[in-house]
Amino acid sequence: MHTQPFFRRRLLAALVAFALAPAMSLADSPVHEANGAARHDHDRARYALQQGEVRPIAEILRRVADEVPGEVIEVELEREKWLGKRLWVYEIKLIAQDGRLVEVLVDAATAEILAVEED
């Protein structure tokens, strides 16, 4: 089964779209609806990047590849509570070189790996 090239192409397309997306301001495209819910995840992520609250995903993926080699199959950016603090956390699922499914949690602001869990 050749799923790895598919995931690489899908991840690369997402990274390119994210990197080339036009800059937006809150006035141009509101990130939150009236009830405070995020309008779109990608808007929320782009705004966090513009505000310097998170590091670019390419930088995060390089860091993860150095520490936990494997094939990335999914990336999510979540706002989570970690040790009593509200953090942006990249949740990166990958297939490790030994075939295990692993989830790597990364502090999106510092690129620090918070946890590596078998999924």
ZAFIDREN-535569 format. One record per residue: residue number from 1; residue in three letters; chain; x, y, z of N, C-alpha, C in turn. Coordinates in pm, 1 decimal. Layout:
N
+-----+------+-------+----------+----------+----------+----------+----------+----------+----------+----------+----------+
:  nr : rest : kette :     n.px :     n.py :     n.pz :    ca.px :    ca.py :    ca.pz :     c.px :     c.py :     c.pz :
+-----+------+-------+----------+----------+----------+----------+----------+----------+----------+----------+----------+
: NUM :  ALA :     A :        X :        Y :        Z :        X :        Y :        Z :        X :        Y :        Z :
...
+-----+------+-------+----------+----------+----------+----------+----------+----------+----------+----------+----------+
***
This chain:
119
+-----+------+-------+----------+----------+----------+----------+----------+----------+----------+----------+----------+
:  nr : rest : kette :     n.px :     n.py :     n.pz :    ca.px :    ca.py :    ca.pz :     c.px :     c.py :     c.pz :
+-----+------+-------+----------+----------+----------+----------+----------+----------+----------+----------+----------+
:   1 :  MET :     A :     84.3 :   -118.5 :      0.0 :      0.0 :      0.0 :      0.0 :     88.5 :    124.5 :      0.0 :
:   2 :  HIS :     A :     66.8 :    213.8 :    -93.4 :    149.2 :    334.1 :   -106.5 :     74.7 :    456.6 :    -56.5 :
:   3 :  THR :     A :     52.1 :    464.9 :     73.0 :    -18.5 :    580.0 :    128.5 :     76.5 :    692.4 :    164.5 :
:   4 :  GLN :     A :    204.9 :    662.4 :    181.8 :    298.4 :    766.8 :    224.6 :    307.0 :    882.3 :    125.7 :
:   5 :  PRO :     A :    321.2 :    856.8 :     -5.7 :    324.9 :    970.6 :    -98.7 :    197.4 :   1053.7 :    -92.6 :
:   6 :  PHE :     A :     81.1 :    989.7 :    -74.2 :    -44.8 :   1062.4 :    -62.2 :    -39.5 :   1158.5 :     56.0 :
:   7 :  PHE :     A :      4.0 :   1110.4 :    171.0 :      9.5 :   1195.2 :    289.7 :    112.2 :   1306.1 :    273.0 :
:   8 :  ARG :     A :    223.7 :   1276.1 :    209.1 :    324.5 :   1380.1 :    184.7 :    266.8 :   1490.2 :     96.8 :
:   9 :  ARG :     A :    199.4 :   1448.6 :    -11.2 :    140.0 :   1549.9 :   -101.2 :     34.5 :   1631.2 :    -28.5 :
:  10 :  ARG :     A :    -47.2 :   1563.8 :     52.2 :   -154.0 :   1632.7 :    125.2 :    -95.0 :   1732.0 :    226.3 :
:  11 :  LEU :     A :      7.6 :   1689.4 :    299.9 :     72.0 :   1777.1 :    396.6 :    141.1 :   1893.0 :    327.0 :
:  12 :  LEU :     A :    211.1 :   1864.4 :    217.4 :    279.5 :   1970.0 :    143.4 :    179.1 :   2072.3 :     90.8 :
:  13 :  ALA :     A :     66.2 :   2025.0 :     37.8 :    -36.3 :   2117.3 :    -13.0 :    -89.9 :   2205.3 :     99.2 :
:  14 :  ALA :     A :   -111.7 :   2146.9 :    216.4 :   -161.3 :   2225.0 :    330.1 :    -58.5 :   2328.6 :    373.7 :
:  15 :  LEU :     A :     68.7 :   2289.6 :    377.7 :    174.4 :   2383.0 :    418.3 :    186.8 :   2498.1 :    319.4 :
:  16 :  VAL :     A :    181.4 :   2467.1 :    191.2 :    192.2 :   2571.9 :     89.3 :     73.9 :   2666.6 :     99.0 :
:  17 :  ALA :     A :    -46.2 :   2612.5 :    113.2 :   -164.9 :   2697.8 :    124.7 :   -155.4 :   2788.2 :    246.2 :
:  18 :  PHE :     A :   -108.3 :   2733.2 :    357.5 :    -95.4 :   2810.8 :    480.1 :     10.0 :   2920.1 :    463.6 :
:  19 :  ALA :     A :    122.8 :   2886.4 :    402.4 :    231.9 :   2982.7 :    387.2 :    197.7 :   3093.9 :    288.4 :
:  20 :  LEU :     A :    121.1 :   3061.3 :    184.8 :     90.8 :   3159.8 :     81.6 :    -40.0 :   3234.3 :    102.6 :
:  21 :  ALA :     A :   -111.6 :   3199.7 :    207.0 :   -240.2 :   3265.5 :    232.7 :   -218.2 :   3414.9 :    251.5 :
:  22 :  PRO :     A :   -305.8 :   3496.9 :    195.6 :   -289.0 :   3641.6 :    210.4 :   -306.2 :   3684.4 :    355.3 :
:  23 :  ALA :     A :   -232.6 :   3787.4 :    391.4 :   -244.3 :   3840.6 :    527.5 :   -383.1 :   3897.8 :    547.8 :
:  24 :  MET :     A :   -438.2 :   3874.5 :    665.1 :   -572.0 :   3923.4 :    696.6 :   -567.8 :   3995.6 :    829.8 :
:  25 :  SER :     A :   -653.3 :   4092.2 :    845.7 :   -667.5 :   4155.0 :    975.9 :   -802.8 :   4115.2 :   1032.3 :
:  26 :  LEU :     A :   -820.0 :   4133.8 :   1160.5 :   -948.6 :   4101.8 :   1221.0 :  -1059.7 :   4185.8 :   1159.8 :
:  27 :  ALA :     A :  -1029.0 :   4308.0 :   1120.6 :  -1130.7 :   4393.3 :   1061.6 :  -1176.6 :   4338.9 :    926.7 :
:  28 :  ASP :     A :  -1083.7 :   4277.9 :    851.4 :  -1117.2 :   4224.1 :    720.5 :  -1193.7 :   4092.9 :    729.4 :
:  29 :  SER :     A :  -1158.8 :   4009.7 :    825.0 :  -1222.3 :   3877.8 :    835.9 :  -1227.5 :   3838.1 :    982.1 :
:  30 :  PRO :     A :  -1341.4 :   3856.6 :   1045.6 :  -1350.1 :   3827.7 :   1187.3 :  -1317.4 :   3682.1 :   1217.7 :
:  31 :  VAL :     A :  -1238.1 :   3662.8 :   1322.0 :  -1197.6 :   3529.2 :   1362.8 :  -1306.4 :   3464.5 :   1446.4 :
:  32 :  HIS :     A :  -1382.2 :   3544.5 :   1516.8 :  -1485.1 :   3490.0 :   1605.0 :  -1622.3 :   3539.6 :   1565.7 :
:  33 :  GLU :     A :  -1719.9 :   3452.7 :   1581.7 :  -1858.1 :   3491.6 :   1560.9 :  -1906.8 :   3563.6 :   1686.2 :
:  34 :  ALA :     A :  -2027.8 :   3610.9 :   1682.8 :  -2083.3 :   3685.8 :   1795.3 :  -2081.5 :   3605.6 :   1924.4 :
:  35 :  ASN :     A :  -2098.5 :   3474.0 :   1916.1 :  -2101.2 :   3392.3 :   2037.5 :  -1961.8 :   3356.0 :   2086.8 :
:  36 :  GLY :     A :  -1856.6 :   3404.2 :   2019.0 :  -1719.4 :   3378.2 :   2062.8 :  -1658.1 :   3253.0 :   2003.7 :
:  37 :  ALA :     A :  -1736.8 :   3174.3 :   1932.4 :  -1684.1 :   3051.7 :   1872.1 :  -1596.1 :   3086.9 :   1752.7 :
:  38 :  ALA :     A :  -1495.8 :   3006.9 :   1728.3 :  -1408.0 :   3030.5 :   1613.6 :  -1486.7 :   3016.1 :   1485.2 :
:  39 :  ARG :     A :  -1470.1 :   3110.8 :   1394.7 :  -1543.1 :   3106.3 :   1268.2 :  -1490.2 :   2992.5 :   1182.2 :
:  40 :  HIS :     A :  -1359.0 :   2984.5 :   1167.5 :  -1293.6 :   2877.5 :   1093.2 :  -1160.8 :   2849.2 :   1160.4 :
:  41 :  ASP :     A :  -1126.4 :   2723.2 :   1169.7 :  -1000.2 :   2687.2 :   1232.7 :   -881.1 :   2751.8 :   1163.4 :
:  42 :  HIS :     A :   -882.8 :   2754.8 :   1030.4 :   -768.4 :   2812.0 :    959.7 :   -756.6 :   2962.0 :    985.1 :
:  43 :  ASP :     A :   -868.6 :   3031.8 :   1003.6 :   -863.3 :   3173.9 :   1038.0 :   -799.2 :   3193.3 :   1175.0 :
:  44 :  ARG :     A :   -838.9 :   3109.8 :   1268.3 :   -784.8 :   3116.5 :   1404.5 :   -634.7 :   3088.1 :   1403.1 :
:  45 :  ALA :     A :   -593.9 :   2987.3 :   1327.5 :   -452.1 :   2951.7 :   1319.2 :   -371.8 :   3063.3 :   1252.0 :
:  46 :  ARG :     A :   -425.2 :   3118.8 :   1143.6 :   -354.8 :   3226.8 :   1073.4 :   -339.5 :   3348.5 :   1164.7 :
:  47 :  TYR :     A :   -444.4 :   3382.1 :   1236.5 :   -439.3 :   3496.0 :   1327.0 :   -334.7 :   3472.4 :   1437.2 :
:  48 :  ALA :     A :   -330.6 :   3352.1 :   1494.1 :   -232.4 :   3320.2 :   1598.5 :    -90.5 :   3333.1 :   1543.8 :
:  49 :  LEU :     A :    -68.9 :   3291.1 :   1419.0 :     63.4 :   3303.5 :   1356.5 :     98.4 :   3450.8 :   1336.1 :
:  50 :  GLN :     A :      4.2 :   3528.4 :   1285.0 :     28.5 :   3671.1 :   1261.5 :     59.6 :   3745.5 :   1391.3 :
:  51 :  GLN :     A :     -3.5 :   3704.7 :   1499.6 :     17.0 :   3770.7 :   1627.8 :    142.6 :   3721.8 :   1699.8 :
:  52 :  GLY :     A :    211.2 :   3625.6 :   1641.0 :    332.8 :   3573.1 :   1702.4 :    305.5 :   3477.0 :   1817.5 :
:  53 :  GLU :     A :    182.6 :   3427.4 :   1825.0 :    146.7 :   3334.3 :   1932.6 :    191.9 :   3191.6 :   1902.2 :
:  54 :  VAL :     A :    214.8 :   3160.9 :   1775.4 :    261.1 :   3028.4 :   1734.6 :    374.7 :   3043.0 :   1634.8 :
:  55 :  ARG :     A :    455.2 :   2938.8 :   1625.4 :    562.5 :   2935.4 :   1525.7 :    509.6 :   2868.4 :   1399.5 :
:  56 :  PRO :     A :    571.3 :   2895.0 :   1286.4 :    526.6 :   2834.2 :   1160.8 :    534.2 :   2681.6 :   1167.7 :
:  57 :  ILE :     A :    439.0 :   2616.6 :   1105.3 :    432.1 :   2470.5 :   1109.3 :    557.4 :   2406.4 :   1049.7 :
:  58 :  ALA :     A :    617.9 :   2466.4 :    948.9 :    739.7 :   2409.0 :    890.1 :    850.4 :   2398.5 :    994.6 :
:  59 :  GLU :     A :    863.8 :   2500.5 :   1077.4 :    964.2 :   2498.7 :   1184.5 :    932.6 :   2388.0 :   1286.5 :
:  60 :  ILE :     A :    806.1 :   2376.6 :   1320.7 :    764.1 :   2274.5 :   1417.2 :    791.9 :   2135.3 :   1361.4 :
:  61 :  LEU :     A :    758.9 :   2113.1 :   1234.6 :    779.6 :   1981.5 :   1174.4 :    927.2 :   1944.8 :   1166.4 :
:  62 :  ARG :     A :   1014.1 :   2042.2 :   1140.7 :   1159.2 :   2014.1 :   1141.3 :   1203.2 :   1968.9 :   1279.7 :
:  63 :  ARG :     A :   1155.2 :   2037.4 :   1381.5 :   1190.9 :   2003.2 :   1520.1 :   1143.2 :   1862.5 :   1555.0 :
:  64 :  VAL :     A :   1019.7 :   1832.0 :   1519.6 :    965.1 :   1699.5 :   1548.7 :   1043.6 :   1592.0 :   1473.6 :
:  65 :  ALA :     A :   1076.5 :   1616.2 :   1347.2 :   1151.3 :   1517.8 :   1267.4 :   1286.5 :   1486.8 :   1330.0 :
:  66 :  ASP :     A :   1349.9 :   1587.4 :   1390.5 :   1478.6 :   1565.8 :   1457.2 :   1464.6 :   1478.5 :   1580.8 :
:  67 :  GLU :     A :   1355.0 :   1494.4 :   1652.5 :   1335.6 :   1425.3 :   1780.5 :   1260.9 :   1292.6 :   1767.0 :
:  68 :  VAL :     A :   1161.3 :   1288.5 :   1677.9 :   1075.8 :   1170.4 :   1662.9 :   1060.0 :   1143.9 :   1513.2 :
:  69 :  PRO :     A :   1156.1 :   1075.2 :   1452.9 :   1147.9 :   1051.0 :   1308.4 :   1027.3 :    965.0 :   1272.4 :
:  70 :  GLY :     A :    967.8 :    995.3 :   1158.9 :    854.6 :    918.0 :   1111.1 :    780.3 :    992.4 :   1001.9 :
:  71 :  GLU :     A :    671.7 :    934.3 :    956.9 :    589.5 :    989.7 :    850.2 :    469.3 :   1061.9 :    910.9 :
:  72 :  VAL :     A :    462.5 :   1193.4 :    894.4 :    351.6 :   1272.4 :    948.1 :    224.6 :   1240.6 :    870.3 :
:  73 :  ILE :     A :    117.0 :   1212.0 :    945.2 :    -10.1 :   1181.2 :    878.8 :   -121.2 :   1278.7 :    916.5 :
:  74 :  GLU :     A :   -101.1 :   1356.2 :   1023.8 :   -204.9 :   1452.0 :   1064.1 :   -143.6 :   1559.7 :   1152.6 :
:  75 :  VAL :     A :   -191.1 :   1682.9 :   1134.8 :   -147.6 :   1794.9 :   1218.6 :   -270.3 :   1874.3 :   1259.7 :
:  76 :  GLU :     A :   -280.8 :   1903.2 :   1388.1 :   -388.2 :   1988.1 :   1439.5 :   -326.4 :   2094.9 :   1528.9 :
:  77 :  LEU :     A :   -389.1 :   2211.2 :   1530.9 :   -349.9 :   2318.3 :   1621.4 :   -467.2 :   2341.7 :   1714.7 :
:  78 :  GLU :     A :   -443.4 :   2322.4 :   1842.7 :   -549.8 :   2332.7 :   1942.9 :   -509.0 :   2429.0 :   2053.0 :
:  79 :  ARG :     A :   -607.2 :   2492.2 :   2113.0 :   -586.2 :   2574.2 :   2232.7 :   -615.9 :   2483.2 :   2350.7 :
:  80 :  GLU :     A :   -515.7 :   2455.7 :   2434.0 :   -532.5 :   2360.0 :   2542.9 :   -475.5 :   2414.7 :   2673.0 :
:  81 :  LYS :     A :   -520.9 :   2355.9 :   2781.0 :   -465.5 :   2387.6 :   2912.0 :   -356.2 :   2284.1 :   2940.8 :
:  82 :  TRP :     A :   -235.9 :   2331.0 :   2968.4 :   -121.9 :   2243.9 :   2993.0 :    -50.8 :   2293.6 :   3117.9 :
:  83 :  LEU :     A :    -50.3 :   2211.9 :   3221.4 :     12.4 :   2246.9 :   3349.2 :    -37.0 :   2382.5 :   3400.1 :
:  84 :  GLY :     A :   -166.3 :   2404.5 :   3389.7 :   -228.2 :   2524.8 :   3442.9 :   -222.1 :   2646.3 :   3352.9 :
:  85 :  LYS :     A :   -159.6 :   2634.4 :   3235.1 :   -150.0 :   2746.9 :   3142.0 :   -229.1 :   2716.4 :   3015.8 :
:  86 :  ARG :     A :   -284.5 :   2822.4 :   2954.5 :   -349.4 :   2807.9 :   2824.3 :   -241.8 :   2820.7 :   2716.3 :
:  87 :  LEU :     A :   -226.5 :   2716.5 :   2636.1 :   -124.8 :   2714.1 :   2531.6 :   -186.1 :   2677.8 :   2397.4 :
:  88 :  TRP :     A :   -121.1 :   2724.4 :   2292.8 :   -146.6 :   2669.9 :   2160.6 :    -59.7 :   2545.3 :   2151.5 :
:  89 :  VAL :     A :   -119.5 :   2433.1 :   2113.0 :    -47.0 :   2306.9 :   2105.3 :    -68.5 :   2245.7 :   1967.2 :
:  90 :  TYR :     A :     43.8 :   2213.4 :   1900.0 :     35.2 :   2135.6 :   1777.7 :     26.6 :   1989.6 :   1818.6 :
:  91 :  GLU :     A :    -74.3 :   1920.0 :   1767.8 :    -88.3 :   1776.2 :   1788.3 :    -50.9 :   1710.9 :   1655.6 :
:  92 :  ILE :     A :     60.9 :   1640.7 :   1655.3 :    113.3 :   1583.2 :   1532.1 :    110.1 :   1431.2 :   1543.3 :
:  93 :  LYS :     A :     34.1 :   1368.7 :   1454.6 :     29.5 :   1222.6 :   1451.0 :    124.1 :   1177.1 :   1341.4 :
:  94 :  LEU :     A :    200.8 :   1073.8 :   1373.8 :    293.6 :   1021.0 :   1275.2 :    308.9 :    871.1 :   1292.2 :
:  95 :  ILE :     A :    355.7 :    809.2 :   1185.8 :    390.4 :    668.7 :   1192.1 :    541.1 :    664.2 :   1212.3 :
:  96 :  ALA :     A :    582.7 :    614.7 :   1329.7 :    724.3 :    608.4 :   1364.2 :    794.8 :    507.2 :   1273.6 :
:  97 :  GLN :     A :    926.5 :    514.7 :   1271.9 :   1004.0 :    427.5 :   1185.8 :    982.3 :    279.2 :   1217.1 :
:  98 :  ASP :     A :    942.6 :    248.8 :   1341.2 :    916.8 :    108.6 :   1378.1 :    770.8 :     69.0 :   1354.4 :
:  99 :  GLY :     A :    690.4 :    159.0 :   1292.6 :    553.0 :    126.8 :   1255.9 :    447.5 :    166.7 :   1357.8 :
: 100 :  ARG :     A :    486.9 :    215.3 :   1475.2 :    389.4 :    257.0 :   1576.9 :    324.3 :    388.8 :   1535.9 :
: 101 :  LEU :     A :    197.0 :    405.7 :   1573.9 :    127.3 :    532.9 :   1556.2 :    156.3 :    616.3 :   1679.7 :
: 102 :  VAL :     A :    212.6 :    733.6 :   1660.1 :    258.9 :    818.6 :   1770.5 :    196.5 :    956.8 :   1756.9 :
: 103 :  GLU :     A :    161.0 :   1015.8 :   1871.0 :    114.1 :   1154.2 :   1874.0 :    217.5 :   1236.4 :   1949.7 :
: 104 :  VAL :     A :    262.4 :   1344.2 :   1887.2 :    360.1 :   1434.0 :   1947.5 :    289.5 :   1565.3 :   1977.0 :
: 105 :  LEU :     A :    294.6 :   1608.4 :   2102.2 :    235.3 :   1735.4 :   2142.9 :    347.3 :   1837.6 :   2154.8 :
: 106 :  VAL :     A :    330.2 :   1951.3 :   2086.8 :    435.5 :   2052.2 :   2079.7 :    378.0 :   2187.7 :   2118.9 :
: 107 :  ASP :     A :    447.1 :   2257.3 :   2209.4 :    410.1 :   2394.3 :   2243.4 :    430.5 :   2477.9 :   2117.7 :
: 108 :  ALA :     A :    323.8 :   2531.4 :   2062.8 :    329.2 :   2602.5 :   1935.4 :    406.1 :   2734.3 :   1944.1 :
: 109 :  ALA :     A :    418.4 :   2791.1 :   2063.0 :    489.4 :   2918.2 :   2079.8 :    640.3 :   2899.6 :   2090.7 :
: 110 :  THR :     A :    683.3 :   2788.5 :   2149.4 :    826.3 :   2768.7 :   2176.8 :    888.9 :   2655.4 :   2097.3 :
: 111 :  ALA :     A :    807.9 :   2571.9 :   2032.5 :    851.2 :   2452.1 :   1960.1 :    902.9 :   2343.7 :   2054.5 :
: 112 :  GLU :     A :    875.4 :   2358.0 :   2183.5 :    915.8 :   2256.6 :   2280.6 :    823.0 :   2136.1 :   2271.2 :
: 113 :  ILE :     A :    882.2 :   2017.2 :   2264.9 :    801.6 :   1896.1 :   2263.6 :    754.3 :   1870.1 :   2406.0 :
: 114 :  LEU :     A :    622.7 :   1867.6 :   2421.5 :    563.6 :   1850.6 :   2554.1 :    545.8 :   1703.8 :   2589.8 :
: 115 :  ALA :     A :    508.8 :   1622.8 :   2491.9 :    484.3 :   1481.3 :   2518.4 :    489.0 :   1403.7 :   2387.8 :
: 116 :  VAL :     A :    526.7 :   1278.5 :   2400.4 :    522.6 :   1183.2 :   2289.8 :    443.1 :   1064.6 :   2343.1 :
: 117 :  GLU :     A :    328.7 :   1039.0 :   2278.4 :    238.6 :    934.3 :   2326.2 :    211.8 :    834.5 :   2215.8 :
: 118 :  GLU :     A :    204.9 :    707.5 :   2252.0 :    164.3 :    606.9 :   2156.5 :     13.5 :    617.0 :   2140.7 :
: 119 :  ASP :     A :    -32.5 :    623.2 :   2017.5 :   -174.8 :    643.5 :   1992.1 :   -247.7 :    512.8 :   1973.6 :
+-----+------+-------+----------+----------+----------+----------+----------+----------+----------+----------+----------+
***
